[in-house]
């Protein structure tokens, strides 16, 4: 394309974060734990693939893991603005979901 504008251009491809690929067995385990008897989790919804980058992808290159959302977006509280926006905020009530999910996963881990 640079030739069509009579300019010189150098192209440097910079690779970013690796793909974030959940361990399916571990993800199924976490979802099952939440569905069984969760007080703060109102439901489980599958989210399709996304093109965002995430530091967590480096961790799961070393050990199995799974990434999940915890429901901290809430339009009624104006906590639904995308990340990295200056007005970004979370619904702190949704933090209970994350804590409960992680605690259930840890406490029941030996029972799987």
N, CA, C and O atoms as a GROMACS GRO file, in nm:
protein
  448
    1UNK      N    1   0.082  -0.120   0.000
    1UNK     CA    2   0.000   0.000   0.000
    1UNK      C    3   0.087   0.126   0.000
    1UNK      O    4   0.050   0.227  -0.060
    2UNK      N    5   0.203   0.119   0.068
    2UNK     CA    6   0.287   0.238   0.073
    2UNK      C    7   0.334   0.279  -0.066
    2UNK      O    8   0.350   0.398  -0.093
    3UNK      N    9   0.356   0.182  -0.155
    3UNK     CA   10   0.400   0.214  -0.292
    3UNK      C   11   0.296   0.295  -0.366
    3UNK      O   12   0.331   0.382  -0.446
    4UNK      N   13   0.169   0.269  -0.342
    4UNK     CA   14   0.064   0.343  -0.412
    4UNK      C   15   0.059   0.490  -0.371
    4UNK      O   16   0.004   0.573  -0.443
    5UNK      N   17   0.117   0.522  -0.255
    5UNK     CA   18   0.123   0.662  -0.210
    5UNK      C   19   0.263   0.720  -0.224
    5UNK      O   20   0.290   0.833  -0.182
    6UNK      N   21   0.353   0.641  -0.283
    6UNK     CA   22   0.490   0.683  -0.306
    6UNK      C   23   0.563   0.720  -0.176
    6UNK      O   24   0.631   0.823  -0.169
    7UNK      N   25   0.549   0.638  -0.076
    7UNK     CA   26   0.618   0.656   0.051
    7UNK      C   27   0.684   0.525   0.091
    7UNK      O   28   0.650   0.418   0.040
    8UNK      N   29   0.779   0.534   0.182
    8UNK     CA   30   0.841   0.414   0.239
    8UNK      C   31   0.776   0.385   0.373
    8UNK      O   32   0.744   0.476   0.450
    9UNK      N   33   0.758   0.259   0.401
    9UNK     CA   34   0.698   0.221   0.529
    9UNK      C   35   0.763   0.094   0.580
    9UNK      O   36   0.794   0.003   0.503
   10UNK      N   37   0.784   0.089   0.710
   10UNK     CA   38   0.832  -0.033   0.776
   10UNK      C   39   0.718  -0.088   0.859
   10UNK      O   40   0.648  -0.014   0.928
   11UNK      N   41   0.700  -0.218   0.851
   11UNK     CA   42   0.594  -0.284   0.928
   11UNK      C   43   0.658  -0.371   1.034
   11UNK      O   44   0.738  -0.459   1.004
   12UNK      N   45   0.621  -0.347   1.158
   12UNK     CA   46   0.668  -0.429   1.269
   12UNK      C   47   0.546  -0.489   1.337
   12UNK      O   48   0.461  -0.417   1.389
   13UNK      N   49   0.537  -0.621   1.336
   13UNK     CA   50   0.425  -0.689   1.400
   13UNK      C   51   0.463  -0.716   1.544
   13UNK      O   52   0.564  -0.783   1.571
   14UNK      N   53   0.383  -0.664   1.636
   14UNK     CA   54   0.408  -0.686   1.778
   14UNK      C   55   0.299  -0.779   1.831
   14UNK      O   56   0.181  -0.745   1.833
   15UNK      N   57   0.341  -0.895   1.873
   15UNK     CA   58   0.245  -0.992   1.925
   15UNK      C   59   0.213  -0.957   2.070
   15UNK      O   60   0.302  -0.923   2.148
   16UNK      N   61   0.086  -0.968   2.105
   16UNK     CA   62   0.042  -0.933   2.239
   16UNK      C   63   0.027  -1.056   2.326
   16UNK      O   64   0.108  -1.148   2.322
   17UNK      N   65  -0.078  -1.055   2.403
   17UNK     CA   66  -0.104  -1.163   2.497
   17UNK      C   67  -0.138  -1.293   2.424
   17UNK      O   68  -0.194  -1.291   2.315
   18UNK      N   69  -0.103  -1.406   2.485
   18UNK     CA   70  -0.145  -1.533   2.425
   18UNK      C   71  -0.296  -1.552   2.438
   18UNK      O   72  -0.362  -1.483   2.515
   19UNK      N   73  -0.349  -1.646   2.362
   19UNK     CA   74  -0.492  -1.674   2.369
   19UNK      C   75  -0.530  -1.721   2.508
   19UNK      O   76  -0.454  -1.791   2.575
   20UNK      N   77  -0.650  -1.682   2.552
   20UNK     CA   78  -0.703  -1.722   2.682
   20UNK      C   79  -0.792  -1.843   2.658
   20UNK      O   80  -0.905  -1.830   2.611
   21UNK      N   81  -0.741  -1.961   2.690
   21UNK     CA   82  -0.816  -2.084   2.666
   21UNK      C   83  -0.843  -2.153   2.800
   21UNK      O   84  -0.751  -2.202   2.865
   22UNK      N   85  -0.969  -2.156   2.839
   22UNK     CA   86  -1.007  -2.222   2.964
   22UNK      C   87  -0.982  -2.372   2.957
   22UNK      O   88  -0.994  -2.434   2.852
   23UNK      N   89  -0.946  -2.428   3.071
   23UNK     CA   90  -0.943  -2.573   3.086
   23UNK      C   91  -1.088  -2.618   3.103
   23UNK      O   92  -1.152  -2.583   3.202
   24UNK      N   93  -1.140  -2.694   3.007
   24UNK     CA   94  -1.284  -2.726   3.006
   24UNK      C   95  -1.327  -2.808   3.128
   24UNK      O   96  -1.436  -2.786   3.181
   25UNK      N   97  -1.244  -2.901   3.171
   25UNK     CA   98  -1.280  -2.983   3.288
   25UNK      C   99  -1.290  -2.895   3.413
   25UNK      O  100  -1.381  -2.911   3.494
   26UNK      N  101  -1.196  -2.803   3.428
   26UNK     CA  102  -1.198  -2.714   3.545
   26UNK      C  103  -1.315  -2.616   3.537
   26UNK      O  104  -1.378  -2.587   3.638
   27UNK      N  105  -1.343  -2.566   3.418
   27UNK     CA  106  -1.457  -2.476   3.402
   27UNK      C  107  -1.588  -2.548   3.435
   27UNK      O  108  -1.674  -2.493   3.503
   28UNK      N  109  -1.604  -2.672   3.386
   28UNK     CA  110  -1.724  -2.750   3.419
   28UNK      C  111  -1.736  -2.770   3.569
   28UNK      O  112  -1.845  -2.762   3.625
   29UNK      N  113  -1.624  -2.797   3.635
   29UNK     CA  114  -1.622  -2.815   3.780
   29UNK      C  115  -1.671  -2.689   3.851
   29UNK      O  116  -1.756  -2.697   3.941
   30UNK      N  117  -1.619  -2.573   3.812
   30UNK     CA  118  -1.659  -2.446   3.876
   30UNK      C  119  -1.807  -2.419   3.852
   30UNK      O  120  -1.879  -2.382   3.945
   31UNK      N  121  -1.854  -2.437   3.730
   31UNK     CA  122  -1.995  -2.413   3.698
   31UNK      C  123  -2.085  -2.507   3.778
   31UNK      O  124  -2.187  -2.464   3.832
   32UNK      N  125  -2.049  -2.634   3.786
   32UNK     CA  126  -2.128  -2.731   3.862
   32UNK      C  127  -2.136  -2.692   4.009
   32UNK      O  128  -2.243  -2.703   4.070
   33UNK      N  129  -2.026  -2.646   4.067
   33UNK     CA  130  -2.024  -2.603   4.207
   33UNK      C  131  -2.120  -2.488   4.231
   33UNK      O  132  -2.191  -2.485   4.331
   34UNK      N  133  -2.121  -2.394   4.140
   34UNK     CA  134  -2.206  -2.276   4.154
   34UNK      C  135  -2.353  -2.314   4.138
   34UNK      O  136  -2.439  -2.266   4.212
   35UNK      N  137  -2.381  -2.399   4.042
   35UNK     CA  138  -2.521  -2.437   4.017
   35UNK      C  139  -2.580  -2.518   4.132
   35UNK      O  140  -2.700  -2.512   4.155
   36UNK      N  141  -2.497  -2.593   4.203
   36UNK     CA  142  -2.547  -2.681   4.310
   36UNK      C  143  -2.616  -2.606   4.422
   36UNK      O  144  -2.728  -2.638   4.459
   37UNK      N  145  -2.548  -2.504   4.476
   37UNK     CA  146  -2.602  -2.447   4.598
   37UNK      C  147  -2.539  -2.311   4.628
   37UNK      O  148  -2.479  -2.290   4.733
   38UNK      N  149  -2.554  -2.220   4.534
   38UNK     CA  150  -2.493  -2.089   4.550
   38UNK      C  151  -2.596  -1.988   4.600
   38UNK      O  152  -2.706  -1.977   4.544
   39UNK      N  153  -2.561  -1.916   4.704
   39UNK     CA  154  -2.652  -1.817   4.762
   39UNK      C  155  -2.651  -1.686   4.683
   39UNK      O  156  -2.756  -1.623   4.667
   40UNK      N  157  -2.535  -1.644   4.634
   40UNK     CA  158  -2.524  -1.513   4.572
   40UNK      C  159  -2.525  -1.518   4.419
   40UNK      O  160  -2.528  -1.414   4.353
   41UNK      N  161  -2.523  -1.638   4.362
   41UNK     CA  162  -2.520  -1.650   4.216
   41UNK      C  163  -2.661  -1.676   4.167
   41UNK      O  164  -2.723  -1.775   4.202
   42UNK      N  165  -2.711  -1.584   4.084
   42UNK     CA  166  -2.849  -1.597   4.038
   42UNK      C  167  -2.861  -1.683   3.913
   42UNK      O  168  -2.970  -1.727   3.879
   43UNK      N  169  -2.751  -1.707   3.845
   43UNK     CA  170  -2.756  -1.790   3.725
   43UNK      C  171  -2.620  -1.798   3.659
   43UNK      O  172  -2.529  -1.722   3.692
   44UNK      N  173  -2.608  -1.890   3.567
   44UNK     CA  174  -2.484  -1.908   3.493
   44UNK      C  175  -2.516  -1.887   3.346
   44UNK      O  176  -2.610  -1.947   3.293
   45UNK      N  177  -2.439  -1.804   3.281
   45UNK     CA  178  -2.460  -1.773   3.140
   45UNK      C  179  -2.329  -1.793   3.064
   45UNK      O  180  -2.224  -1.742   3.105
   46UNK      N  181  -2.335  -1.868   2.956
   46UNK     CA  182  -2.214  -1.890   2.876
   46UNK      C  183  -2.190  -1.768   2.787
   46UNK      O  184  -2.282  -1.716   2.724
   47UNK      N  185  -2.064  -1.725   2.783
   47UNK     CA  186  -2.025  -1.612   2.700
   47UNK      C  187  -1.934  -1.666   2.590
   47UNK      O  188  -1.843  -1.744   2.617
   48UNK      N  189  -1.959  -1.624   2.469
   48UNK     CA  190  -1.880  -1.671   2.356
   48UNK      C  191  -1.740  -1.612   2.354
   48UNK      O  192  -1.704  -1.530   2.439
   49UNK      N  193  -1.661  -1.655   2.256
   49UNK     CA  194  -1.524  -1.605   2.243
   49UNK      C  195  -1.519  -1.454   2.225
   49UNK      O  196  -1.611  -1.394   2.168
   50UNK      N  197  -1.412  -1.395   2.273
   50UNK     CA  198  -1.392  -1.251   2.260
   50UNK      C  199  -1.247  -1.226   2.219
   50UNK      O  200  -1.162  -1.314   2.236
   51UNK      N  201  -1.220  -1.110   2.167
   51UNK     CA  202  -1.085  -1.080   2.120
   51UNK      C  203  -1.003  -0.997   2.218
   51UNK      O  204  -0.894  -0.950   2.183
   52UNK      N  205  -1.050  -0.977   2.339
   52UNK     CA  206  -0.976  -0.899   2.437
   52UNK      C  207  -0.850  -0.970   2.484
   52UNK      O  208  -0.839  -1.092   2.471
   53UNK      N  209  -0.756  -0.896   2.538
   53UNK     CA  210  -0.636  -0.953   2.595
   53UNK      C  211  -0.649  -0.961   2.746
   53UNK      O  212  -0.720  -0.881   2.807
   54UNK      N  213  -0.583  -1.058   2.806
   54UNK     CA  214  -0.596  -1.076   2.950
   54UNK      C  215  -0.467  -1.135   3.007
   54UNK      O  216  -0.416  -1.233   2.954
   55UNK      N  217  -0.415  -1.073   3.115
   55UNK     CA  218  -0.294  -1.123   3.181
   55UNK      C  219  -0.309  -1.269   3.225
   55UNK      O  220  -0.212  -1.344   3.228
   56UNK      N  221  -0.430  -1.307   3.260
   56UNK     CA  222  -0.456  -1.442   3.310
   56UNK      C  223  -0.411  -1.549   3.210
   56UNK      O  224  -0.382  -1.662   3.249
   57UNK      N  225  -0.404  -1.513   3.082
   57UNK     CA  226  -0.362  -1.610   2.980
   57UNK      C  227  -0.221  -1.661   3.006
   57UNK      O  228  -0.188  -1.774   2.969
   58UNK      N  229  -0.136  -1.580   3.068
   58UNK     CA  230  -0.001  -1.626   3.102
   58UNK      C  231  -0.004  -1.730   3.214
   58UNK      O  232   0.072  -1.827   3.210
   59UNK      N  233  -0.091  -1.712   3.312
   59UNK     CA  234  -0.101  -1.807   3.422
   59UNK      C  235  -0.144  -1.944   3.373
   59UNK      O  236  -0.087  -2.046   3.414
   60UNK      N  237  -0.243  -1.948   3.284
   60UNK     CA  238  -0.295  -2.077   3.242
   60UNK      C  239  -0.207  -2.146   3.139
   60UNK      O  240  -0.237  -2.257   3.094
   61UNK      N  241  -0.099  -2.081   3.100
   61UNK     CA  242   0.001  -2.152   3.022
   61UNK      C  243   0.083  -2.243   3.112
   61UNK      O  244   0.142  -2.341   3.066
   62UNK      N  245   0.087  -2.211   3.240
   62UNK     CA  246   0.166  -2.288   3.336
   62UNK      C  247   0.084  -2.391   3.413
   62UNK      O  248   0.132  -2.501   3.440
   63UNK      N  249  -0.038  -2.357   3.447
   63UNK     CA  250  -0.127  -2.444   3.526
   63UNK      C  251  -0.268  -2.436   3.469
   63UNK      O  252  -0.306  -2.332   3.416
   64UNK      N  253  -0.346  -2.544   3.479
   64UNK     CA  254  -0.485  -2.537   3.431
   64UNK      C  255  -0.564  -2.430   3.508
   64UNK      O  256  -0.542  -2.411   3.627
   65UNK      N  257  -0.653  -2.364   3.440
   65UNK     CA  258  -0.734  -2.261   3.502
   65UNK      C  259  -0.855  -2.230   3.417
   65UNK      O  260  -0.870  -2.280   3.306
   66UNK      N  261  -0.942  -2.147   3.471
   66UNK     CA  262  -1.056  -2.101   3.394
   66UNK      C  263  -1.089  -1.958   3.434
   66UNK      O  264  -1.076  -1.919   3.550
   67UNK      N  265  -1.131  -1.882   3.337
   67UNK     CA  266  -1.162  -1.741   3.353
   67UNK      C  267  -1.312  -1.725   3.343
   67UNK      O  268  -1.376  -1.780   3.253
   68UNK      N  269  -1.369  -1.650   3.437
   68UNK     CA  270  -1.514  -1.632   3.434
   68UNK      C  271  -1.549  -1.492   3.483
   68UNK      O  272  -1.474  -1.430   3.559
   69UNK      N  273  -1.663  -1.444   3.439
   69UNK     CA  274  -1.714  -1.315   3.483
   69UNK      C  275  -1.800  -1.335   3.608
   69UNK      O  276  -1.856  -1.443   3.628
   70UNK      N  277  -1.809  -1.231   3.690
   70UNK     CA  278  -1.881  -1.248   3.816
   70UNK      C  279  -2.005  -1.160   3.830
   70UNK      O  280  -2.066  -1.159   3.937
   71UNK      N  281  -2.042  -1.089   3.728
   71UNK     CA  282  -2.167  -1.013   3.734
   71UNK      C  283  -2.156  -0.880   3.806
   71UNK      O  284  -2.243  -0.846   3.886
   72UNK      N  285  -2.052  -0.804   3.778
   72UNK     CA  286  -2.036  -0.674   3.844
   72UNK      C  287  -2.084  -0.559   3.756
   72UNK      O  288  -2.065  -0.442   3.790
   73UNK      N  289  -2.147  -0.592   3.644
   73UNK     CA  290  -2.206  -0.489   3.558
   73UNK      C  291  -2.353  -0.475   3.595
   73UNK      O  292  -2.425  -0.574   3.606
   74UNK      N  293  -2.398  -0.349   3.613
   74UNK     CA  294  -2.536  -0.326   3.653
   74UNK      C  295  -2.580  -0.189   3.601
   74UNK      O  296  -2.537  -0.086   3.652
   75UNK      N  297  -2.665  -0.190   3.498
   75UNK     CA  298  -2.707  -0.063   3.438
   75UNK      C  299  -2.790   0.022   3.534
   75UNK      O  300  -2.787   0.145   3.524
   76UNK      N  301  -2.862  -0.039   3.626
   76UNK     CA  302  -2.942   0.038   3.723
   76UNK      C  303  -2.854   0.122   3.814
   76UNK      O  304  -2.898   0.227   3.863
   77UNK      N  305  -2.732   0.078   3.839
   77UNK     CA  306  -2.639   0.153   3.923
   77UNK      C  307  -2.535   0.229   3.841
   77UNK      O  308  -2.436   0.278   3.895
   78UNK      N  309  -2.559   0.238   3.710
   78UNK     CA  310  -2.466   0.302   3.618
   78UNK      C  311  -2.326   0.240   3.626
   78UNK      O  312  -2.225   0.309   3.613
   79UNK      N  313  -2.324   0.111   3.648
   79UNK     CA  314  -2.199   0.037   3.654
   79UNK      C  315  -2.192  -0.057   3.534
   79UNK      O  316  -2.170  -0.178   3.549
   80UNK      N  317  -2.211  -0.001   3.415
   80UNK     CA  318  -2.208  -0.084   3.295
   80UNK      C  319  -2.124  -0.021   3.184
   80UNK      O  320  -2.139  -0.053   3.066
   81UNK      N  321  -2.036   0.069   3.224
   81UNK     CA  322  -1.947   0.134   3.128
   81UNK      C  323  -1.826   0.044   3.106
   81UNK      O  324  -1.774  -0.012   3.203
   82UNK      N  325  -1.779   0.028   2.983
   82UNK     CA  326  -1.669  -0.065   2.954
   82UNK      C  327  -1.541  -0.034   3.032
   82UNK      O  328  -1.516   0.080   3.073
   83UNK      N  329  -1.462  -0.139   3.051
   83UNK     CA  330  -1.331  -0.123   3.115
   83UNK      C  331  -1.248  -0.020   3.041
   83UNK      O  332  -1.270   0.006   2.922
   84UNK      N  333  -1.153   0.039   3.109
   84UNK     CA  334  -1.057   0.135   3.054
   84UNK      C  335  -1.122   0.269   3.016
   84UNK      O  336  -1.058   0.353   2.954
   85UNK      N  337  -1.247   0.288   3.052
   85UNK     CA  338  -1.314   0.415   3.032
   85UNK      C  339  -1.301   0.493   3.164
   85UNK      O  340  -1.306   0.432   3.271
   86UNK      N  341  -1.284   0.625   3.160
   86UNK     CA  342  -1.266   0.700   3.285
   86UNK      C  343  -1.383   0.689   3.382
   86UNK      O  344  -1.366   0.710   3.502
   87UNK      N  345  -1.502   0.657   3.331
   87UNK     CA  346  -1.618   0.647   3.421
   87UNK      C  347  -1.649   0.502   3.459
   87UNK      O  348  -1.755   0.475   3.516
   88UNK      N  349  -1.559   0.410   3.428
   88UNK     CA  350  -1.581   0.269   3.461
   88UNK      C  351  -1.602   0.251   3.611
   88UNK      O  352  -1.532   0.312   3.692
   89UNK      N  353  -1.698   0.168   3.646
   89UNK     CA  354  -1.726   0.136   3.785
   89UNK      C  355  -1.786  -0.004   3.788
   89UNK      O  356  -1.827  -0.057   3.685
   90UNK      N  357  -1.790  -0.064   3.905
   90UNK     CA  358  -1.852  -0.196   3.920
   90UNK      C  359  -1.961  -0.190   4.025
   90UNK      O  360  -1.961  -0.104   4.113
   91UNK      N  361  -2.053  -0.283   4.015
   91UNK     CA  362  -2.154  -0.303   4.119
   91UNK      C  363  -2.087  -0.392   4.224
   91UNK      O  364  -2.069  -0.512   4.201
   92UNK      N  365  -2.051  -0.335   4.336
   92UNK     CA  366  -1.978  -0.411   4.438
   92UNK      C  367  -2.057  -0.527   4.493
   92UNK      O  368  -1.998  -0.620   4.548
   93UNK      N  369  -2.189  -0.525   4.481
   93UNK     CA  370  -2.268  -0.641   4.523
   93UNK      C  371  -2.229  -0.765   4.443
   93UNK      O  372  -2.237  -0.877   4.493
   94UNK      N  373  -2.188  -0.744   4.319
   94UNK     CA  374  -2.146  -0.855   4.235
   94UNK      C  375  -2.018  -0.922   4.281
   94UNK      O  376  -1.987  -1.033   4.240
   95UNK      N  377  -1.943  -0.854   4.368
   95UNK     CA  378  -1.819  -0.914   4.419
   95UNK      C  379  -1.849  -1.036   4.504
   95UNK      O  380  -1.766  -1.127   4.513
   96UNK      N  381  -1.967  -1.040   4.566
   96UNK     CA  382  -2.006  -1.158   4.645
   96UNK      C  383  -2.009  -1.282   4.557
   96UNK      O  384  -1.972  -1.392   4.601
   97UNK      N  385  -2.052  -1.265   4.433
   97UNK     CA  386  -2.057  -1.376   4.339
   97UNK      C  387  -1.918  -1.434   4.317
   97UNK      O  388  -1.900  -1.555   4.322
   98UNK      N  389  -1.822  -1.346   4.294
   98UNK     CA  390  -1.685  -1.392   4.271
   98UNK      C  391  -1.625  -1.461   4.391
   98UNK      O  392  -1.562  -1.566   4.378
   99UNK      N  393  -1.645  -1.403   4.509
   99UNK     CA  394  -1.591  -1.462   4.631
   99UNK      C  395  -1.655  -1.598   4.657
   99UNK      O  396  -1.586  -1.695   4.688
  100UNK      N  397  -1.788  -1.605   4.644
  100UNK     CA  398  -1.855  -1.733   4.667
  100UNK      C  399  -1.810  -1.838   4.567
  100UNK      O  400  -1.788  -1.953   4.604
  101UNK      N  401  -1.797  -1.800   4.442
  101UNK     CA  402  -1.755  -1.895   4.339
  101UNK      C  403  -1.617  -1.950   4.369
  101UNK      O  404  -1.595  -2.071   4.362
  102UNK      N  405  -1.524  -1.863   4.402
  102UNK     CA  406  -1.387  -1.909   4.432
  102UNK      C  407  -1.382  -1.993   4.558
  102UNK      O  408  -1.312  -2.095   4.562
  103UNK      N  409  -1.455  -1.953   4.662
  103UNK     CA  410  -1.454  -2.031   4.787
  103UNK      C  411  -1.512  -2.171   4.766
  103UNK      O  412  -1.456  -2.269   4.814
  104UNK      N  413  -1.624  -2.180   4.693
  104UNK     CA  414  -1.684  -2.312   4.666
  104UNK      C  415  -1.588  -2.400   4.587
  104UNK      O  416  -1.576  -2.520   4.613
  105UNK      N  417  -1.519  -2.340   4.490
  105UNK     CA  418  -1.425  -2.416   4.409
  105UNK      C  419  -1.309  -2.468   4.493
  105UNK      O  420  -1.266  -2.582   4.475
  106UNK      N  421  -1.258  -2.387   4.584
  106UNK     CA  422  -1.147  -2.429   4.668
  106UNK      C  423  -1.190  -2.532   4.771
  106UNK      O  424  -1.125  -2.636   4.786
  107UNK      N  425  -1.298  -2.506   4.841
  107UNK     CA  426  -1.345  -2.596   4.948
  107UNK      C  427  -1.380  -2.734   4.894
  107UNK      O  428  -1.352  -2.835   4.959
  108UNK      N  429  -1.440  -2.738   4.776
  108UNK     CA  430  -1.485  -2.866   4.720
  108UNK      C  431  -1.384  -2.931   4.627
  108UNK      O  432  -1.414  -3.034   4.566
  109UNK      N  433  -1.265  -2.874   4.614
  109UNK     CA  434  -1.169  -2.922   4.513
  109UNK      C  435  -1.128  -3.068   4.533
  109UNK      O  436  -1.118  -3.142   4.436
  110UNK      N  437  -1.106  -3.109   4.655
  110UNK     CA  438  -1.066  -3.248   4.681
  110UNK      C  439  -1.179  -3.347   4.658
  110UNK      O  440  -1.154  -3.467   4.648
  111UNK      N  441  -1.304  -3.299   4.650
  111UNK     CA  442  -1.419  -3.386   4.634
  111UNK      C  443  -1.448  -3.419   4.487
  111UNK      O  444  -1.538  -3.499   4.458
  112UNK      N  445  -1.374  -3.358   4.393
  112UNK     CA  446  -1.406  -3.381   4.252
  112UNK      C  447  -1.361  -3.515   4.204
  112UNK      O  448  -1.382  -3.548   4.087
   0.00000   0.00000   0.00000
